Amino acid sequence: MSSISATGFLPFHRADVGDDEIAAVVDAIRSGWLTTGPRVKEFEAAFARYVGAKHAVALNSCTAALHLALDGVGVREGDEVIVPTMTFAATAEVVLYQRARPVLVDCEPDTLNIDVAALERAITPKTKAIVPVHFGGQACEMDAILDLARRHGLAIVEDAAHSLPASYCGRTIGTLGDVTCFSFYATKTLTTGEGGMATTDSDDYADRMRIMSLHGISRDAWKRYTADGTWRYDILEAGFKYNMTDIAAAIGIVQLKKCDEMRRARSRIARLYTEAFRDVPAVRVPVSRPDREHAWHLYVIQIDDAGTAVSRDDVILRLKEHGIGTSVHFIPLHLHPLYRDRFGYRAEDFPAATAAFSRILSLPIYPGLSDGDVANVVESVKASIGRPR
Ligand SMILES: *Cc1c(COP(=O)(O)O)cnc(C)c1O
């Protein structure tokens, strides 16, 4: 199957879903159990085994997982939570859900992961938690971050939306911080359409997240309707409606089985790109540290102004003319009106992220890309950079 659509356009992403996922969804619907049920339980168990965590709590998004994780570790009104500025909206907005204050921190110029020295400077007596984002699928400097957390008594909630599967110094992402949150959004490395998972080794955090994911009710709804359940339940708190459906879990179970294979395919594409751009001075390829296994959710090049007169924005337009979809990850949070106006952040407070933002460009990287597609992207990038306007 070619990844180029009938219109000849190579999309930025296409999920690796097919007949097996379709059959699993049909089975789920035929079973008569549509919402949270046996397939969610099976997916949670398989996922916990896969990353090596004691608990996995399936939810309807990574945003929900991040929210419940912050609630679980005790982030409350008035607390500060440290978040990288180089991330998606969800990472910081969940801090606002808890009426706490997101404290933005700059990134490393090469990996675009959170800068640990800047992180340390941002810690105050009000800091309650740190939310490292493993940018693009490469783990942050977790030993240094875990050490800071220990010394200052802070919780670590990892935003692992990009990093299934990934590891840091031989330890799997999903087992390092207090809670780790994964995304199964349509463009992520494993998809259920929409969905998320929180992993933790803590019984208390897992219990609390389960209760808060379903209206603050003290037992799973699906148990209420089975032989070993009863109709009785207790509402303990004002919770949320964040549970995953069995239809979504059916897709996730199939996807998880091919997770390693899909990573190998992305990893190979990353190698092809890096090799092909080796002698293109205007293209800085992503830096991957040798002590960690990269999930390669994103392949982010930086258009080096020294090597070309063409701006990143122009490269995007030219690639579109070549029939290639690209994206930008991310517009740093401090440049958005919400954070700029409400918290007074300025571009110059985050020199690395602000500079990177004008250069970054995400190229297509997914298992359905053929070698011909990859070569086409490479040639089109070269051509786009090569003819200054
Ligand atoms: C996609 C993404 C999320 C949100 O995931 P959802 O499952 O869509 O809620 C959070 N953080 C980062 C860094 C992401 O890229």
Boltz pocket constraint, residues with backbone or C-beta under 6 A from the ligand:
constraints:
  - pocket:
      binder: B
      contacts: [[A, 60], [A, 61], [A, 62], [A, 63], [A, 64], [A, 87], [A, 88], [A, 90], [A, 91], [A, 133], [A, 159], [A, 161], [A, 162], [A, 182], [A, 183], [A, 184], [A, 185], [A, 195], [A, 196]]
      max_distance: 6.0
